[in-house]
């Protein structure tokens, strides 16, 4: 890239940082709205959340409303499934896989309808209690913002892929308040062509920092998770337990993706319309939530 193109891409990164921040706030608005009305329908039952994003650290469970908890989760899964499989089947799943596939197979092209649809469908799934996280949906809809912008600019495939990276970093930064981490994540998760990805880090970092600064005006700049400044572990026994925790976490990190994709493949093989499969999964989550309500929502 020549110097002029570099300057333009720097400006593009700033713009995508601003747009990504607003896109993240739209997602959080819909998510909080669905969570609010879901709590009303279930008489206040809800998963704990982080105070910095409007949640409560207290788990709220109303034991005589089990039926409504299940009904609300299934309803969210049903509507989400109908929306996704009717209008944008590529938006199925947690989102990151779709963004990776678009980056490598379609030159970063993501259909414009995917972004708003993923925002609505994910807000319905998570907000009604579905055991899903925010990372995947945010990665996809924010990458979609970068793709839409590249289409408007009539960018080359190379520039489009770069703008997809920047859009993804911006959206994730606005949601998770971690500009450096999300800038690196956006470059790292879309593996391959390492020289191109390394050079993209400058632009993803700029976009994620701008998104973090802009989103801070809405939700503050404090981190999602705070660690006491005086936290110091010197006890050998505690260190040993931390080593065990790290080892167990590593094993779970290997097992979990295999279980996840195994269940996904199982659902793909079911001889029913895909529109209704998310509702079946939601029913399973609802039944588990009767005994373990901690599975509700995004996991915080």
C-alpha positions in Angstrom: 0.0 0.0 0.0 1.3 3.5 -0.8 1.3 6.4 1.7 -2.0 7.8 0.4 -3.8 4.6 0.9 -2.3 4.2 4.3 -3.7 7.6 5.3 -7.1 6.8 3.9 -7.1 3.5 5.8 -6.2 5.3 9.0 -9.2 7.6 8.5 -11.4 4.5 7.7 -10.3 2.9 10.9 -11.3 6.0 12.9 -14.7 6.1 11.2 -15.3 2.4 11.8 -14.3 2.8 15.4 -17.1 5.4 15.8 -19.6 3.4 13.9 -18.7 0.2 15.7 -19.2 1.9 19.0 -22.7 3.0 18.1 -23.5 -0.4 16.7 -22.4 -2.0 19.9 -24.7 0.3 21.9 -27.6 -0.6 19.6 -26.9 -4.3 20.3 -26.8 -3.6 24.1 -30.0 -1.6 23.9 -31.9 -4.4 22.3 -30.3 -7.0 24.6 -31.2 -5.0 27.8 -34.7 -4.4 26.4 -35.3 -8.1 25.9 -33.8 -9.0 29.3 -36.1 -6.4 30.9 -39.3 -7.8 29.5 -38.1 -11.4 30.0 -37.7 -10.6 33.7 -41.2 -9.2 33.8 -42.6 -12.4 32.2 -40.7 -14.7 34.6 -41.5 -12.6 37.7 -37.9 -11.4 38.0 -36.0 -14.6 37.3 -32.7 -13.7 35.8 -29.0 -14.5 35.6 -26.3 -12.4 37.4 -24.6 -9.7 35.3 -21.9 -7.2 35.6 -22.9 -3.9 37.3 -20.8 -1.9 34.8 -23.2 -2.9 32.0 -26.5 -2.7 33.9 -26.5 -6.1 35.5 -26.6 -7.3 39.1 -24.2 -9.7 40.9 -27.2 -11.3 42.6 -28.7 -14.4 41.0 -32.5 -14.0 41.0 -34.6 -17.2 40.9 -38.4 -17.5 41.3 -39.0 -21.2 41.9 -42.7 -21.2 41.2 -42.1 -19.7 37.7 -40.2 -22.6 36.1 -42.8 -23.0 33.3 -42.5 -19.3 32.3 -38.7 -19.5 32.4 -38.8 -22.4 29.9 -41.5 -20.8 27.8 -39.6 -17.5 27.5 -36.4 -19.2 26.5 -38.1 -21.4 23.9 -40.0 -18.4 22.5 -36.7 -16.6 22.1 -35.1 -19.5 20.4 -38.1 -20.0 18.1 -38.2 -16.4 16.9 -34.5 -16.2 16.5 -34.4 -19.4 14.4 -37.3 -18.3 12.2 -35.6 -14.9 11.6 -32.1 -16.3 10.8 -33.1 -19.2 8.7 -35.6 -17.3 6.7 -33.5 -14.2 5.9 -29.8 -15.0 6.4 -28.9 -18.7 7.1 -25.2 -17.7 7.2 -25.9 -15.9 10.4 -26.6 -19.1 12.3 -24.4 -20.2 15.2 -22.3 -18.1 17.5 -21.0 -15.8 14.7 -17.2 -16.0 14.8 -17.1 -19.0 12.4 -19.2 -17.0 9.9 -16.9 -14.0 10.1 -13.8 -16.3 9.6 -15.5 -18.0 6.6 -16.3 -14.7 5.0 -12.8 -13.4 5.5 -11.2 -16.4 3.8 -13.7 -17.6 1.3 -15.6 -14.5 0.0 -13.0 -11.8 0.3 -14.6 -10.4 3.4 -18.0 -10.0 1.8 -20.9 -10.2 4.4 -24.4 -9.5 3.2 -25.8 -6.3 4.6 -28.9 -8.0 6.1 -26.7 -10.1 8.3 -25.6 -7.3 10.6 -29.1 -6.1 11.8 -30.4 -9.6 11.8 -27.6 -10.9 14.0 -28.2 -8.0 16.4 -31.9 -8.8 16.8 -31.6 -12.6 16.8 -28.7 -12.6 19.4 -30.5 -10.1 21.6 -33.6 -12.4 21.6 -31.5 -15.5 22.3 -29.3 -14.1 25.1 -32.0 -11.8 26.5 -34.6 -14.5 27.0 -32.0 -16.6 28.9 -30.3 -18.6 26.2 -26.9 -19.8 27.2 -25.0 -17.8 24.6 -22.2 -15.2 24.8 -21.7 -11.8 23.3 -18.4 -12.4 21.6 -19.6 -14.3 18.6 -22.6 -12.1 17.7 -20.5 -9.0 18.2 -17.7 -10.3 16.1 -20.1 -11.1 13.2 -22.2 -7.9 13.2 -19.2 -5.6 13.7 -17.4 -7.4 10.9 -20.5 -6.9 8.9 -20.3 -3.2 9.5 -16.8 -3.2 8.0 -18.0 -5.2 5.0 -20.9 -2.8 4.4 -18.5 0.2 4.6 -16.1 -1.5 2.1 -19.0 -2.1 -0.3 -20.0 1.5 -0.1 -16.4 2.5 -0.8 -16.1 -0.1 -3.6 -12.9 -1.3 -2.0 -10.8 -4.1 -3.3 -11.0 -7.5 -1.7 -7.8 -6.9 0.2 -9.0 -3.6 1.6 -12.4 -5.2 2.4 -10.8 -7.9 4.4 -8.8 -5.3 6.3 -11.9 -3.2 7.0 -13.7 -6.4 8.2 -10.9 -6.9 10.8 -11.1 -3.2 11.9 -14.9 -3.4 12.2 -14.7 -6.6 14.3 -12.0 -5.1 16.6 -14.1 -1.9 17.1 -17.3 -3.7 18.0 -15.6 -6.1 20.4 -13.7 -3.2 22.0 -17.0 -1.3 22.6 -18.6 -4.4 24.2 -15.7 -5.7 26.3 -13.9 -2.5 27.0 -10.5 -4.0 26.1 -9.1 -2.2 23.1 -5.7 -3.8 23.0 -7.0 -7.3 23.6 -9.7 -7.0 21.0 -7.4 -5.5 18.4 -5.1 -8.5 18.8 -8.0 -10.9 18.9 -9.4 -9.7 15.6 -6.1 -10.2 13.9 -5.3 -13.5 15.5 -8.7 -15.2 15.2 -8.7 -14.9 11.4 -5.7 -17.1 11.0 -3.6 -17.3 7.8 -1.6 -14.8 5.7 0.3 -13.7 8.8 2.2 -10.9 7.1 -1.1 -9.2 6.1 -2.6 -9.8 9.5 0.4 -8.4 11.4 0.3 -5.2 9.3 -3.4 -5.0 10.0 -2.7 -4.6 13.7 -2.1 -0.9 13.4 -5.5 -0.3 12.0 -7.4 -2.7 14.3 -5.7 -1.1 17.3 -6.7 2.4 16.1 -10.3 1.3 15.4 -10.6 -0.5 18.8 -9.2 2.5 20.8 -11.6 4.9 19.1 -14.5 2.6 19.7 -13.5 2.2 23.4 -13.3 6.0 23.8 -16.7 6.6 22.1 -18.5 3.9 23.9 -17.2 5.2 27.2 -19.5 8.2 26.9 -22.4 5.8 27.1 -21.3 3.1 29.6 -18.1 4.5 31.2 -14.5 3.6 30.7 -14.0 1.3 33.7 -13.1 -2.3 32.8 -15.7 -5.0 33.0 -13.6 -7.0 35.5 -11.6 -5.2 38.2 -8.7 -6.8 40.1 -7.6 -5.3 43.5 -4.4 -3.4 43.2 -3.0 -5.0 46.3 -3.7 -8.6 45.2 -0.6 -10.6 45.8 -0.3 -14.4 46.0 2.8 -15.6 47.9 1.4 -18.7 49.7 2.9 -21.9 48.0 -0.3 -23.8 48.6 -2.4 -21.2 46.9 0.0 -21.2 43.9 -0.3 -24.9 43.7 -4.1 -24.7 43.5 -3.8 -22.0 40.8 -1.6 -24.4 38.8 -4.3 -27.0 39.1 -6.9 -24.5 38.1 -4.9 -23.6 35.0 -4.4 -27.3 34.0 -8.1 -28.1 34.5 -9.1 -24.9 32.5 -6.8 -26.0 29.7 -8.4 -29.5 29.6 -11.9 -27.9 29.6 -10.8 -25.6 26.8 -9.9 -28.6 24.7 -13.1 -30.6 25.5 -15.6 -27.7 25.2 -15.2 -26.9 21.5 -15.5 -30.6 20.6 -18.7 -31.0 22.6 -20.0 -27.8 21.1 -19.4 -28.8 17.5 -20.5 -32.3 18.2 -23.9 -31.1 19.4 -24.0 -28.7 16.4 -23.5 -31.6 14.0 -26.1 -33.6 15.8 -28.7 -30.9 15.4 -27.7 -30.5 11.7 -28.6 -34.2 11.2 -32.1 -33.9 12.7 -34.7 -34.3 10.0 -36.7 -31.2 10.8 -36.7 -27.7 9.5 -33.7 -25.7 10.8 -36.0 -22.8 11.7 -37.2 -24.8 14.8 -33.9 -26.3 15.9 -32.9 -23.3 18.1 -36.2 -23.7 20.0 -35.3 -27.4 20.8 -31.9 -26.3 22.1 -33.6 -23.6 24.1 -35.9 -26.2 25.6 -32.9 -28.1 26.8 -31.4 -25.0 28.3 -34.6 -24.2 30.1 -34.8 -27.7 31.6 -31.2 -27.5 32.8 -31.9 -24.1 34.2 -34.5 -25.5 36.6 -31.7 -27.2 38.5 -28.8 -24.9 37.5 -30.2 -21.4 36.9 -26.6 -20.2 36.5 -26.7 -21.4 32.9 -29.2 -18.6 32.0 -27.9 -15.7 29.9 -24.4 -14.7 28.8 -22.4 -16.3 31.5 -21.1 -13.3 33.5 
